[in-house]
């Protein structure tokens, strides 16, 4: 999977929990997925529409009532759901809020090796400086990212490394995501 697709998938807060739930075999109906994810109806509907738009989910043809459709994973969705499930298994219940933020997973994916701010930004072409800075700060506060300063460089530069849960997530997503097409 390419980083651009990964960024699109993770841009909706409940996309990962929905994909993970479907991977685990939760029935692809709204009521069961809502119960499994704990999302609000509005956010859930937006995430489902987003996943359908990006070709990860489709309506199960020939199933059920038109007002209570069932959804299933596409082939691309199955690949994304496998990654989502691995990430969900590593993260604790307390980590879920940070996981639902738009840039958390793409930033962690780019931190397979310790990187400078501009290297991360180069890998995630559409991220703004502010979004990257806030994402790194929130992950530092959660102890998912460690920031150190390379004082031998002129001017001194920060180096970011994925650690603890962030490091485990980076090891999961890193090999699955490609930064070049």
C-alpha positions in Angstrom: 0.0 0.0 0.0 1.2 3.5 -0.8 1.6 6.2 1.9 -0.9 8.4 0.0 -3.6 5.7 0.3 -2.7 5.1 4.0 -3.0 8.8 4.7 -6.5 8.9 3.1 -7.6 5.8 5.0 -6.5 7.1 8.4 -7.9 10.6 7.9 -11.3 9.5 9.3 -11.3 8.8 13.0 -13.2 5.5 13.0 -11.8 4.0 9.8 -9.3 1.8 11.6 -11.7 0.4 14.3 -14.2 -0.3 11.5 -11.7 -2.2 9.4 -10.3 -4.0 12.4 -13.8 -5.1 13.5 -14.6 -6.4 10.0 -11.3 -8.3 9.9 -12.2 -10.0 13.2 -15.5 -11.1 11.7 -18.0 -8.7 13.1 -21.0 -8.6 10.9 -20.9 -5.8 8.4 -24.1 -4.2 9.5 -24.4 -0.7 11.0 -25.8 -1.8 14.4 -23.1 -4.4 15.0 -20.3 -2.2 13.8 -21.5 0.7 15.9 -21.6 -1.5 19.0 -18.1 -2.9 18.2 -16.4 0.4 17.6 -18.2 2.7 20.1 -18.4 5.5 17.5 -21.2 8.1 17.3 -23.7 7.6 14.5 -22.5 10.7 12.6 -18.8 9.9 12.8 -19.5 6.3 12.0 -21.5 7.2 8.9 -18.8 9.6 7.7 -16.1 6.9 8.2 -18.2 4.3 6.4 -18.8 6.6 3.4 -15.1 7.4 3.3 -14.1 3.7 3.3 -16.6 3.0 0.5 -15.4 6.0 -1.5 -11.8 4.7 -1.3 -12.8 1.2 -2.4 -12.2 -0.6 0.9 -15.8 -1.5 1.6 -18.7 -2.4 -0.7 -22.3 -3.3 -0.2 -22.9 -7.0 -0.1 -24.9 -7.5 -3.2 -28.1 -9.5 -2.8 -28.1 -9.3 0.9 -30.8 -8.0 3.2 -33.1 -5.0 3.4 -32.3 -1.8 1.5 -32.5 0.2 4.7 -30.3 -2.2 6.6 -27.5 -3.0 4.2 -24.6 -5.3 4.9 -21.1 -4.3 3.9 -18.0 -6.4 3.2 -14.3 -5.8 2.6 -13.0 -5.5 -0.9 -9.6 -7.0 -1.7 -7.9 -3.7 -0.9 -10.0 -3.5 2.2 -8.8 -6.9 3.4 -5.2 -5.8 3.2 -5.9 -2.5 5.0 -8.1 -4.4 7.6 -5.2 -6.8 8.4 -2.9 -3.8 9.1 -5.7 -2.1 11.1 -6.2 -5.2 13.2 -2.5 -5.5 14.1 -2.4 -1.9 15.1 -5.5 -2.1 17.2 -4.1 -5.2 19.0 -0.9 -3.3 20.0 -2.7 -0.2 21.3 -4.4 -0.2 24.6 -7.9 1.3 25.3 -6.2 4.5 26.5 -4.3 4.8 23.2 -7.4 4.8 21.0 -8.0 8.5 21.1 -4.5 9.2 19.8 -4.8 6.5 17.2 -7.9 8.2 15.8 -6.1 11.4 15.1 -5.5 12.0 11.4 -1.7 12.0 11.2 -0.7 9.7 14.0 -0.3 6.5 12.0 1.3 8.1 8.9 3.9 9.9 11.1 4.7 6.7 13.0 5.0 4.8 9.7 7.6 7.4 8.5 9.6 6.9 11.8 10.8 3.4 10.9 14.2 4.9 11.5 15.1 8.0 13.5 14.3 11.0 11.3 14.6 14.8 11.3 11.4 16.9 11.0 12.0 17.7 7.3 12.6 14.1 6.5 9.2 13.2 8.0 7.6 16.1 6.1 9.2 15.0 2.9 7.7 11.4 3.3 4.3 12.8 4.1 4.0 15.3 1.3 0.6 16.7 2.2 1.2 17.3 5.9 1.6 20.9 7.1 4.3 22.0 9.4 1.8 22.8 12.1 0.0 19.4 11.8 3.3 17.5 11.9 4.5 19.6 14.9 1.2 19.0 16.8 1.2 15.3 16.0 4.8 14.8 17.2 4.1 16.7 20.4 1.0 14.7 21.2 2.9 11.4 20.6 5.8 12.7 22.7 3.3 13.4 25.5 2.1 9.8 25.2 5.7 8.5 25.1 5.3 7.1 21.6 7.9 9.3 20.1 11.3 10.4 21.6 12.9 13.7 20.6 16.6 14.2 20.9 18.8 17.0 19.7 21.8 16.4 17.4 24.1 19.1 18.8 26.9 18.2 16.5 24.9 19.5 13.5 25.0 23.2 12.7 22.4 24.4 13.5 21.4 21.8 16.1 18.6 19.6 14.7 15.9 17.5 16.4 15.8 13.8 15.7 12.5 11.9 16.3 12.3 8.2 17.1 9.3 5.9 17.5 9.4 4.2 21.0 7.3 2.0 23.1 3.8 1.5 21.6 4.7 4.0 18.9 7.7 1.8 18.0 5.6 -1.3 17.8 3.1 0.4 15.6 5.9 1.7 13.4 7.3 -1.8 13.0 3.8 -3.1 12.0 3.0 -0.4 9.4 6.5 0.3 8.2 7.0 -2.8 6.1 3.4 -2.6 4.7 3.6 1.0 3.4 5.6 2.2 0.5 6.7 5.9 0.3 7.3 5.9 -3.5 5.1 4.8 -6.4 
